[in-house]
Amino acid sequence: MKKKITILIPAHNEEKVLPFLFKSLKDLENNNKKFSWEFLFVDDGSRDKTLKLIISETKKNKSISYISLSRNFGKEIAIAAGLDNFKGDCLIIMDSDLQHPPELVPEMIKLWQKGYKDVFAKRKHRKDEGILKRIPTNIYYKILHQFSNIPVHENAADFRLLDKVCVKALQKIREQNRSTKALYSWIGFNKKEIEYEPDPRQKGSSKYSFFKLLNLAIDGITSFTISPLRISSVLGFISCFISLIYLLVWVIIRTIIMGVDSHGWASTMSFILFFGSIQLISLGIIGEYLGRIFIETKNRPLYFINDAYFSKKR
């Protein structure tokens, strides 16, 4: 009996690139007929013709399935929807913009057949990205490596193969604020990386702005480490120590013992602003964690499905 491989493809406003993607997937299927294939698209509330093109393609390619979410929930939730509806022996997650080369899929499958449960593609470099995206990304990984016990792989893409045991583990995680890259590391299992050179985007533009990436980074840090809370506590002790030294040396010794008038409105204001800033930063960090607790305690569903079609090859 043929092993069944499902390729999960989240899509949001990708009508320009879909014709190229459909052809690549068909070529992949034709060149690897010893496996049973399913191409599972998750339309994440697209406002263009993305869903219509996918529906139309189901009539031409019997391996295509799709899930249409009720609105745009974000890529992390779209992946979760695909994981929940997975049926097969292994799952491959790839982007719809063709920057994840389908030609790499057979190599990933070979490693899976050797016993690896999680085969992930790692970018050789990030030179194709702008400095406003590359520097914050590097800082994010350094912070996560420094303060978390989760070994998140740097430059690892969402392009990866997951055995069904990994998928079943991820299905049990129902967090609203998700950092899927960190979750892959958190669940464990036998992993193997392969390097790849990202292909240029065929059509359209990236959906990730600087602020969206920043939000993902904050979700990743607050989901897997409480170090920012500890850092704010340390800053509080340091500022308290500095305040005591200032009070002891500048005010008590200089004024009371030496009899020198204590002037310095500018320096006093500097201290007030400095310590006030530390307090606001600490409150902001606490607020980030408290806000996420508030969201999780609502226990809302991760997503709602507006429409779905699953291939008869399931």
C-alpha positions as CSV (number, residue, x, y, z in Angstrom):
1,M,0.0,0.0,0.0
2,K,1.3,3.4,-0.9
3,K,2.4,5.8,1.8
4,K,0.2,8.9,1.8
5,I,1.9,12.3,1.9
6,T,0.0,15.5,2.6
7,I,1.4,18.9,1.6
8,L,-0.1,21.7,3.7
9,I,-0.1,25.1,2.0
10,P,-1.5,28.1,3.8
11,A,-2.6,30.8,1.3
12,H,-3.6,34.4,1.7
13,N,-4.2,36.6,-1.4
14,E,-2.0,34.5,-3.6
15,E,-4.0,34.6,-6.9
16,K,-1.0,35.7,-9.0
17,V,1.3,32.8,-7.9
18,L,-1.2,30.0,-7.7
19,P,-1.0,28.9,-11.4
20,F,2.7,28.4,-11.1
21,L,2.2,26.5,-7.8
22,F,-0.4,24.2,-9.3
23,K,2.0,23.2,-12.1
24,S,4.8,22.6,-9.7
25,L,2.7,20.4,-7.5
26,K,1.4,18.4,-10.5
27,D,5.0,17.8,-11.7
28,L,5.9,16.7,-8.2
29,E,3.1,14.2,-8.1
30,N,3.8,12.9,-11.6
31,N,7.5,12.4,-10.8
32,N,6.8,10.5,-7.6
33,K,4.0,8.1,-8.3
34,K,5.1,5.5,-5.7
35,F,3.4,7.8,-3.1
36,S,-0.2,8.8,-2.7
37,W,-0.5,12.6,-2.6
38,E,-2.8,15.2,-1.2
39,F,-2.3,18.9,-1.5
40,L,-4.2,20.6,1.3
41,F,-4.7,24.3,0.8
42,V,-5.9,26.5,3.7
43,D,-7.3,29.8,2.5
44,D,-6.8,32.3,5.3
45,G,-9.6,34.7,4.5
46,S,-8.3,35.8,1.1
47,R,-9.9,38.9,-0.5
48,D,-8.8,38.2,-4.0
49,K,-9.5,35.2,-6.3
50,T,-7.3,32.7,-4.3
51,L,-10.2,30.5,-3.2
52,K,-11.9,30.5,-6.6
53,L,-8.7,29.4,-8.2
54,I,-8.3,26.6,-5.7
55,I,-11.9,25.4,-6.1
56,S,-11.5,25.5,-9.9
57,E,-8.2,23.4,-9.7
58,T,-10.0,20.7,-7.6
59,K,-11.8,19.8,-10.8
60,K,-8.6,19.4,-12.7
61,N,-6.4,17.8,-10.0
62,K,-8.1,15.1,-7.9
63,S,-5.4,15.4,-5.3
64,I,-6.3,18.9,-4.1
65,S,-8.3,19.5,-1.0
66,Y,-9.0,22.9,0.6
67,I,-10.2,24.5,3.8
68,S,-11.6,28.0,3.7
69,L,-11.4,29.9,7.0
70,S,-14.2,32.3,8.0
71,R,-11.7,35.2,8.1
72,N,-8.0,36.0,8.2
73,F,-6.7,34.4,11.4
74,G,-3.0,34.6,10.5
75,K,-0.5,32.0,9.1
76,E,0.1,30.3,12.5
77,I,-3.6,29.5,12.9
78,A,-4.0,28.5,9.3
79,I,-1.2,25.9,9.8
80,A,-3.1,24.7,13.0
81,A,-6.2,24.2,10.9
82,G,-4.3,22.1,8.4
83,L,-2.7,20.1,11.2
84,D,-6.2,19.4,12.6
85,N,-7.4,18.1,9.3
86,F,-4.4,16.0,8.4
87,K,-4.9,12.4,7.2
88,G,-1.8,10.5,6.1
89,D,1.6,9.2,7.0
90,C,3.5,12.4,6.9
91,L,2.8,16.1,6.4
92,I,4.9,18.6,4.5
93,I,4.3,22.3,5.2
94,M,5.3,24.8,2.5
95,D,4.5,28.4,1.5
96,S,2.4,29.2,-1.5
97,D,4.8,31.7,-2.9
98,L,7.2,29.0,-4.3
99,Q,10.1,30.3,-2.3
100,H,10.1,26.8,-0.8
101,P,11.3,24.7,-3.8
102,P,9.1,21.6,-4.3
103,E,12.2,19.9,-5.8
104,L,13.5,19.5,-2.2
105,V,10.5,17.4,-1.2
106,P,11.9,14.0,-2.5
107,E,15.0,14.6,-0.4
108,M,13.0,15.3,2.7
109,I,11.0,12.1,2.1
110,K,14.2,10.0,1.8
111,L,15.3,11.3,5.2
112,W,11.9,10.5,6.7
113,Q,12.1,7.0,5.3
114,K,15.4,6.7,7.2
115,G,13.7,7.3,10.5
116,Y,13.7,11.0,11.0
117,K,10.4,12.3,12.4
118,D,11.0,16.0,11.7
119,V,12.9,17.1,8.6
120,F,13.2,20.9,8.3
121,A,14.7,23.1,5.7
122,K,17.2,25.7,6.8
123,R,18.0,28.7,4.7
124,K,21.7,29.1,3.8
125,H,21.6,32.8,4.3
126,R,19.2,35.8,4.7
127,K,20.9,38.1,2.3
128,D,17.8,38.5,0.1
129,E,16.0,40.2,3.1
130,G,16.2,43.9,3.9
131,I,18.2,45.0,6.9
132,L,15.1,46.0,8.8
133,K,14.0,42.4,8.7
134,R,17.3,40.6,9.0
135,I,18.7,42.4,12.1
136,P,15.5,42.0,14.3
137,T,15.3,38.3,13.2
138,N,18.9,37.7,14.3
139,I,18.3,39.5,17.6
140,Y,15.1,37.5,18.2
141,Y,16.9,34.2,17.8
142,K,19.8,35.3,20.1
143,I,17.3,36.3,22.8
144,L,15.4,33.1,22.5
145,H,18.6,31.0,22.6
146,Q,20.0,33.0,25.6
147,F,16.9,32.9,27.8
148,S,15.0,29.8,26.8
149,N,15.8,26.1,27.2
150,I,14.1,25.4,23.8
151,P,16.7,24.9,21.1
152,V,15.0,26.8,18.3
153,H,16.9,26.4,15.0
154,E,18.0,29.7,13.5
155,N,17.0,30.4,9.9
156,A,14.7,27.3,9.9
157,A,11.8,27.9,7.6
158,D,8.2,26.7,7.9
159,F,9.2,24.3,5.1
160,R,9.4,21.0,6.8
161,L,8.2,17.4,6.9
162,L,6.5,16.1,10.0
163,D,5.8,12.4,10.7
164,K,2.2,11.7,11.9
165,V,3.5,11.3,15.5
166,C,4.7,14.9,15.4
167,V,1.4,16.1,13.9
168,K,-0.6,14.3,16.6
169,A,1.6,16.0,19.3
170,L,1.0,19.4,17.7
171,Q,-2.8,18.8,17.5
172,K,-2.9,18.6,21.3
173,I,-1.5,22.2,21.6
174,R,-4.4,24.7,21.6
175,E,-2.6,27.9,22.4
176,Q,-4.0,31.1,20.8
177,N,-0.7,32.9,20.7
178,R,1.4,30.4,18.7
179,S,5.0,30.4,17.6
180,T,5.0,27.3,15.5
181,K,8.8,27.3,14.9
182,A,9.3,27.1,18.7
183,L,6.6,24.4,19.0
184,Y,8.4,22.2,16.6
185,S,11.4,22.2,18.9
186,W,9.3,21.9,22.0
187,I,7.6,18.6,21.0
188,G,11.0,17.0,20.4
189,F,11.4,13.8,18.3
190,N,14.2,12.9,16.0
191,K,15.1,15.9,13.8
192,K,17.2,16.4,10.7
193,E,18.0,19.7,8.9
194,I,18.7,20.2,5.2
195,E,19.9,23.5,3.7
196,Y,18.3,25.2,0.8
197,E,18.5,28.3,-1.3
198,P,15.2,30.1,-1.3
199,D,13.8,30.6,-4.8
200,P,12.7,34.2,-5.8
201,R,9.1,34.9,-5.2
202,Q,7.2,34.3,-8.5
203,K,4.5,36.9,-8.1
204,G,3.1,39.3,-5.5
205,S,4.7,40.5,-2.4
206,S,5.4,39.3,1.2
207,K,2.5,39.5,3.6
208,Y,4.8,40.1,6.6
209,S,5.5,43.7,7.5
210,F,8.1,44.7,10.2
211,F,5.4,45.0,12.8
212,K,3.8,41.6,12.0
213,L,7.3,40.0,12.4
214,L,7.8,41.9,15.7
215,N,4.5,40.6,17.0
216,L,5.5,37.0,16.1
217,A,8.8,37.6,17.9
218,I,7.1,38.8,21.0
219,D,4.7,35.8,20.9
220,G,7.7,33.5,20.6
221,I,9.6,35.0,23.5
222,T,6.6,35.2,25.9
223,S,5.4,31.7,25.0
224,F,8.6,29.9,25.9
225,T,10.4,31.9,28.5
226,I,9.7,34.1,31.6
227,S,13.1,35.7,31.4
228,P,11.8,39.2,30.5
229,L,9.9,39.2,33.9
230,R,13.1,38.2,35.7
231,I,15.1,40.9,33.8
232,S,12.6,43.5,34.9
233,S,13.0,42.3,38.5
234,V,16.8,42.6,38.2
235,L,16.5,46.1,36.8
236,G,14.3,47.0,39.8
237,F,17.0,45.8,42.2
238,I,19.7,47.6,40.3
239,S,17.8,50.9,40.2
240,C,17.0,50.6,43.9
241,F,20.7,50.1,44.6
242,I,21.7,53.1,42.5
243,S,19.1,55.2,44.4
244,L,20.4,54.2,47.8
245,I,24.0,55.0,46.7
246,Y,22.8,58.4,45.4
247,L,20.9,59.1,48.6
248,L,23.9,58.0,50.8
249,V,26.7,59.7,49.0
250,W,25.1,62.8,47.3
251,V,22.5,63.8,49.8
252,I,23.5,62.6,53.3
253,I,27.4,62.8,53.2
254,R,27.7,65.8,50.9
255,T,24.9,67.9,52.5
256,I,24.7,66.9,56.1
257,I,28.3,66.0,56.9
258,M,30.2,68.3,54.5
259,G,27.7,71.1,54.7
260,V,27.5,71.7,51.0
261,D,24.1,72.7,49.5
262,S,22.7,70.0,47.2
263,H,21.9,71.6,43.8
264,G,21.3,69.8,40.6
265,W,17.8,70.0,39.3
266,A,18.9,68.5,35.9
267,S,20.5,65.5,37.5
268,T,17.5,64.9,39.8
269,M,15.2,65.0,36.8
270,S,17.4,62.6,34.9
271,F,17.2,60.1,37.8
272,I,13.4,60.5,38.0
273,L,13.1,59.9,34.2
274,F,15.5,57.0,34.2
275,F,13.8,55.1,37.1
276,G,10.3,56.0,35.7
277,S,11.3,54.5,32.4
278,I,12.4,51.2,34.1
279,Q,9.1,51.1,35.8
280,L,7.1,51.6,32.6
281,I,9.2,49.0,30.8
282,S,8.6,46.5,33.6
283,L,4.9,47.2,33.6
284,G,4.8,46.7,29.8
285,I,6.5,43.3,30.1
286,I,4.1,42.3,32.9
287,G,1.2,43.6,30.7
288,E,2.4,41.4,27.7
289,Y,2.2,38.3,29.9
290,L,-1.0,39.3,31.6
291,G,-2.7,40.0,28.2
292,R,-1.7,36.6,26.9
293,I,-3.1,34.9,30.1
294,F,-6.4,36.9,29.5
295,I,-6.6,35.7,25.9
296,E,-5.9,32.0,26.8
297,T,-8.4,31.9,29.7
298,K,-11.2,32.8,27.2
299,N,-10.7,29.3,25.7
300,R,-12.1,30.4,22.3
301,P,-11.7,28.1,19.3
302,L,-8.6,28.7,17.2
303,Y,-10.6,29.2,14.0
304,F,-13.9,28.7,12.2
305,I,-14.2,26.9,8.8
306,N,-16.4,28.6,6.3
307,D,-16.1,25.9,3.6
308,A,-14.1,22.8,3.0
309,Y,-13.5,20.1,0.4
310,F,-11.4,17.0,0.8
311,S,-10.1,14.8,-2.0
312,K,-11.7,11.4,-2.4
313,K,-8.2,10.0,-2.3
314,R,-8.2,10.4,1.5
